Amino acid sequence: MQLFKRLADWFRAESQSGEEAIVQHVIDGDSVRLTDGREVRYIGVDAAELGSDVPWAQAAKAANIRLVQGKRVRLEREVSETDRYGRLLRHVYIGDRWVNGELIAAGLTRVRLYAPDVQHGPELVKLQEEAQRRRRGMWRTRVWWRFWEKERK
């Protein structure tokens, strides 16, 4: 029994440590391409689509570029390996900085959770609520709140 516990602890520690990679290119506000060609989609984060009439799409991409482009990042998985488009689903860190959370906290992206990858959902929701309360980014005007609320229903 002790052996199984030690193995479980080892696997848990291994999955928490994640893998390191270098970001070659920022695709948009919630995804990047690594130097090895793989694409990563941030877990729990939804940025407006580039080319849409939503003004926060470019702002989210610009913030993502400032945060990660050309930098070594740590990628942490929850449950799913990839999304339906073949992109890795990951939480992205630069040192202790959680990129997913920073984009939400700045009000440049919003929370979008898909089971089973919802471990950090409560933290992301708190960050979004704080961004809304402080009227950061897209939450500066009530118009955006109504837009997002309609889409949720």
N, C-alpha and C positions, 0 to 999 in steps of 0.2 A: 504494500500500500504506500509506503514511504517513497518507493521508487517512482510510482505513478505521480505522486505529488511533486517530486523534484523535476520530473519530465514536464509536467504541466507548467510549473514555474519557469522552467527554461524556455519553453515555447512562448509563453506570455512575454517574457523579457526580450526574446528574439523579435517578436512582432512589434513590440514597443520601440525598439531601437531603430527600426526602419532602414531604408537604404539611402545612400547619398548619390546625388547626380548633379549635373550642371545644366542650368536652363539656357538653351540656345536662343529661343525665340518665344516671346509672349504672343499668343494667338488672340486673346481677348481678355476680358476681365475675370474670367474664371477658368482659363486653361492655358497651358504652355506646352512647348515642344522641347524635349531634352536633347543634348548633344548626340545621343545614340539613336535619335529619330523617334523615340516613343513620345506619345502625347499624354498629358496628365490633365484630368478634370478634377477641380477642387471639390471635395466632399462637402455638401451642405450649403454651397454657395451658388447663387444664380445672378449672373450679370445680364444686363440688357444686351440684346443682339446688336452687333455692329451693323451699320447700314439701316437700322430702324430709325424711326423719328424720335426715339428716346434719347435725350441728351446725355444720360449717364453712361451710355455705352463707351464712349471715348474716354470719359473721366476714369472709369473703372480700368480700362486697358492701360491708360497712362500711369495710374497708381500701381498696377501690377508690374509694369515695366520698371518703375523706380524700385520696387521691392525686390524683384527676382531676376531680371534679365542679366545673363552673364555670370550669375552667382551660383555657388554650390549650395544646394538645398538638401534637406532631409525629407524623405517621403515616408509617410506612415499610412498604412492600410487599415481599414476597419474589417469588414467582412468580404465584400465583393472585390474581385481583382480588377475587373474592367466594366465599363458601361456598354450599352448596345452598339456603340460606334467603335469599340475596341480601345478606347482611351483608358489609361490607368485611373482608378479612383483613389485619391490620396488626400491626406492632410499634408500641407507643405509648411516646412519650418526653415527659418534662417537663424541658426543658433537657437535662442529661446523664443524668437518671434514667430507667432503662429499666423501665417499669411492669410489663411481662410478667415480667421477671426478679425484680423486688422481691416480687411476689405469690408466686412460687415459693420464693424465699429465705426468706420469712416462714413457709412451711409452710401457707399458706392455700389454695393451689391446687396442682395437680400437673402434671407434664409430660404432654402429649398431642400427639404429632407426626403430621402427615398429609403424605405426599409430595404435591406436590413442595416444600412449604414447610417445609424442614428445615434451612435454613442455620444458624440459631442453636441447633439441637438440642443439640449437645455442651455449649454454655454452660448451657443450661437444665437439662440432666441433671446437670451439676456442681453447680449451685445447689440442685437437689432433693436430691442426695446429701449436701450440706453441711447442709441443713435436717433431713434424717433423722438424720445423725450428731449434730447438736446438739439433736435432739428439739424442733424448733420447730413450733408450730401443731399440725396434725393428726398430726404424727409424734411427739408426746409419748408416746403409748401404742402398744405393739406391735399392738394390735387393728387400728389403721388400716393398718399395714403389711400385715397378712394380708389385709385387705379389698381393698386395691389390687392385691396380688399375685394373688389369685384372679381378679380382673377382667381382668388382662393375659393370662391363659392361654386 
